Amino acid sequence: MNFLFPFLPKSLRDVEDLFDLGLCLNELSMHDSSRDMVLAGEQQAAELKLALEQESEKSKRLEENLRKLDEEVKRTDELLYQMIPRAVAKRLRSGVAAVDTCETFEDVTLLLSDVVGFTTICGGLTPLEVVQLLNNLYGCFDGLAEKHKVYKVETVGDAYLIASGCPVRTQLHAPIMAEMGIDMIQSANSIKDESKDPPEGIKIRVGLHTGTAVAGVVGVKMPRYCLFGSSVATVELMEQTSSPLRAQISEATRNKLIEYNVYDIEPKGSVKTKDGTIIETYWLNGKLEGVDSTELNKLMESERERLADSNLSSNQTKVGEGWESLSASRCSSSRPYMAIASARNSESRRSGQSSLSVVRDLSNNDMQSRR
């Protein structure tokens, strides 16, 4: 039979092609390389198939590893953005030094809250119950901060400090923070204090102040985005002299809110700072009854959507339908000031005092510990 097939088709590559022609291997010539070519093609096809399967498996493993890497990067980013604002973190990643992220924000509204009788509450609960209580309270506050798009600066014990107008500037910082304070009081009172019989709602004091603040990243091992300036000391004073379930605001904040004619603001009196300055204060009782605040609500909702945009540059603010760029003055002169602040915070931690340090006199760098 061999003499019948002296020439093989060029397309004959392996045994499968041979079978397609209706031939068997023993029908090929024994005196040329026909059989060797077919068998070599068969072996090469098997090796290529095995290599393809191995590469496909490697590709799947690589794709899975890349997916897991992306998830870990996202988790890392979320942890980073909890300590440092997104816009500031992006600048640090681009190679900007931490001290160069320091900026002066001329118009910021700060809010500080404190749990009334927290020491007494701790005395009636186990440590685990205290932690659970604070987790419930701060979880509620964090949800409100996300809703109103304000920045959570830090929590120390039962104190909760937040800011609007920093690190992203906005002209509606005062009404946004006023809404936040009203919601915080109502939400905190819905959380029960199990140390009392029967359980009662948590009572907090709230203080608000509008002014200038210096903000920047402090620390190397555990960097934090911190606020400094007399405004921090003033908002602390507003909180300390406030009353349970009430929000006390400074005259600067009141002057911002009365522009909108929708808030119920009641004169309270005056308080004296440690440097002797007299500050007029007011109660923020909520919104006026029978007053249409639809327009303001729409403006704030639109502004919250803008603030939620993570790609927004931190030095822009929306005015009407256009964009206006605001120049942020660099605080090169505040570098030694921030070094003093960091040193004082370290000293307070070693002595067991609260790390929520505040500035009493920005020009003289007179730092005082919160507690």
NORHU-V540395 format. One record per pair of residues at least 24 apart in sequence whose ideal C-beta (glycine too) atoms are under 6 Angstrom apart, sorted by the first residue. I is the first residue (numbers start at 0). J is the second residue. Records with the same first field share a line. If there is no record, write none. Layout:
I = J  J
This chain:
0 = 26
1 = 28
7 = 33
12 = 40
13 = 40  41  44
14 = 41
82 = 223
83 = 224
84 = 166  224
85 = 309
86 = 313
87 = 166
97 = 216
98 = 334
100 = 215  216
101 = 215  330
102 = 214  327
103 = 213  328  330
104 = 165  212
105 = 211
106 = 164
107 = 162  164  165  212
108 = 163  164  172  173  176  209
109 = 162  208  230  234
110 = 161  176  180  207
111 = 160  206  234  235  238
112 = 159  183  203  205
113 = 157  158  204  238
114 = 157  203
115 = 202  204  243
117 = 157
120 = 192  194
123 = 194
124 = 194
135 = 190
136 = 190
139 = 186
143 = 182
147 = 175  179
148 = 303  306  307
149 = 179
152 = 226
155 = 353  354  355
158 = 355
165 = 214
166 = 313
167 = 306  313
168 = 316  325
169 = 302  316
171 = 299  302
173 = 209  252  255  256
174 = 259
175 = 299
177 = 256  283
180 = 205  207  246
181 = 285
184 = 244
202 = 243  244
204 = 238  241
205 = 246
206 = 234  237  238  241  247
207 = 248  252
208 = 233  234  237  249  252
209 = 251  252  255
210 = 251
213 = 330  333
217 = 337  341
227 = 340  358
228 = 358  361
229 = 358  361
231 = 357  358
232 = 357  358  359
235 = 357
240 = 270
245 = 282
246 = 283
247 = 280
248 = 281  283
249 = 278
250 = 279
253 = 281
259 = 295
261 = 286  287  290  292  295
262 = 286
263 = 287
273 = 359
336 = 364
339 = 364
